[in-house]
Amino acid sequence: MMTASALRWLRNSMIYIVLIGVALILMIPVIWLLITSLKAEHEYVSDHLVLWPQPPQWQNYYLAVTRIDFLKYVRNSAVLSTIFAGLTVTTSAMAGYAFARIPAWGRSRLFSVVVATLLIPGSIYVIPQFIFYSQLRITNSYWPWVLWGLAASPFHIFLFRQFFQAFPVELEEAAEMDGARIHRIFLQIVLPNALPAVATSFILNFLGVWGDWVMTTLYLTDENTTLAVKLISSYFNPQGYPLITPTLAAAVLYVLPPVLVFFLMQKYIMQGVVTSGLKG
Amino acid sequence: MSTRALTPHPTTNLTPVRRSCRRWLGSRRGQKTLTFYLFILPWLLGFIALTVIPLSGGFALSFTNYDGLNLTTMKFLGAGNYTRIFNDADALFSLRRVLLWSALNVPIWLCTSFVLAWLLNHSIRGRGIFRTIFYLPSVIPLVAVTWIGRIMLHQQYGVVNQVINLVLPGTSIKWLSEYALVSLTGVAVWTGIGSGVVIFLAGLQNIPVELEEAALIDGANKWQSLRRVTIPLMTPVIFYQLVLSIVSAMQYFALPMLLSPTSGGNGGVLATPPVRAVYLFMIHAFRQAFGFQRYGYATALTWFLVLFMLVLTAFVFWSSSKWVHSESPEK
């Protein structure tokens, strides 16, 4: 019979094999996107497998940026995402702070309302809100996102409240004793120290709009729409035939910001995921 | 000399009620309450305008034949829209599809992410790197996932078929049309596995090591420790994720539309139906609204689905007393 440590080595090796196998399988689609974005069109539109482009067509990336007004759509996406994220973070942080630190009549009842809102399935809003915005004549613009941002997000209110509750109370108490009003305490003491929560919230909201396709398709026109909507249909050459590989290059460029942000802010993003998954 | 004693107090001439209101407003508590409501005012207004009004308005609309344009020609239909659902073959078909889809997706997602999280929970090196790799697909935006799906699962040019052709030449599986449900499940699990692993891993790491060690000392082997100690302790997390994933799967809508060969043009995308195999319920509802302008019927369909999900969730909650171990004092 094997020794205990040999058994453990065997067990760990098996675990590693499975994990590495799964990791490879999960990465293949991403790698394939990168590889195919560098192929010539006929290397994609072919019957046999082309493992590596001969040679890599770096000009696909040039085409991706010039074939359509790529920069305009990047700007649209960035502007819309920033507007929404900025507004949502501000209003959610304010509400989160109020729920965490400002005693008032009805506070806990109102917070239960916030939590209850989290349980409502999102699909139920789509059609009524569309009718609402249509009646207000603000479709085909960024205004829906302004209103959504001003309305704050229950999830982010929850995040901020949790964060502020864990915040040491001494700083605020000291300021209060010095006679500072709550708005000043909030702006000058609490917010500057809340950078992790603010950053996480901003990034989650920003990436949410960057990656959104449903709302952007519903509410925006071809002129002011985001990169997401533009990239769903492929590029076309002057004769009207689809150009898949430059479209893939554009998709890679489109994917870069979320992936980069993810690598830089992993810790915070995972923390947000854990909060949403374990708080129940 | 100070004139303060000579000027009457500002509230002297007010009625008693007004005076106590003013006094309260000037007090610490009054100030705080005012500030509280000021701070939550954006959320509160937004809640009324974008939650209460749409929900109640949508509910009211579901009893009419509103077509998006004429409020004057709108008719009150009673429960007409709701009975129509049961006569609508497409609605019932899409309900069956979404149930099948959920029955496929939820267990696969739950099991694979739990198993992977459990594997990661062992004391191995590189746990963080694995977690990052597993989570990466979740970060990829929907549109990019669509393109990845298209280039991998294309009948002729997709890499999956081309690789299979190396072994079995002549294979030309129509992943995106004939096997749409299978493809959808694969893509959805691929994107979803990351969050599951992260959440379950966090839950597993919350379990004190001493409990598992105690079980091992008492003579249990690894397998029994998993079954009798780890999993029961994880049931609250599993339960919560089960409910969330069911609700999420039942509303699934975007990916099936995008992956279908019938998509690809914008404009009418929200109205163009996908392949029949993945014609899910919400797709049918949105098609009624944005394709046929039947907003009344569409909201009725949506509320129907919400009710259906409520019943499902209630059932899961009811069953939870049988298998979920709530936080009980130590045995």
Interface residues (C-beta under 8 A of the other chain):
Chain A: R11 N12 I15 Y16 V18 L19 V22 A23 L26 M27 P29 V30 W32 L33 T36 Y44 V45 S46 D47 H48 L49 T91 S92 M94 A95 Y97 A98 F99 I102 P103 A104 W105 R107 L110 V113 V114 T117 I120 P121 G122 S123 I124 Y125 V126 I127 P128 Q129 F130 I131 F132 S134 L147 W148 L150 A151 A152 I157 R181 I182 H183 F186 L207 W210 G211 D212 W213 V214 T217 L218 D222 A228 V229 L231 I232 S233 S234 I244 T247 L248 A251 V252 Y254 V255 P258 V259 F262 F263 Q266 M270 V273 V274 G277 L278 G280
Chain B: R29 Q31 K32 T33 T35 F36 Y37 F39 I40 P42 W43 L44 L45 G46 F47 A49 L50 T51 I53 P54 L55 G57 G58 L61 Y66 G68 L116 L119 L120 H122 I124 F130 R131 T132 I133 F134 Y135 L136 P137 V139 I140 P141 L142 V143 A144 T146 W147 I148 I151 M152 Q156 Y157 V159 Q162 V163 N165 L166 W190 I193 S195 V198 I199 A202 G203 N206 P236 V237 Y240 Q241 L244 V247 M250 Q251 F253 A254 L258 S263 G264 G265 N266 V269 L270 M282 A285 F286 A289 F290 Y295 A298 T299 T302 W303 L305 V306 M309
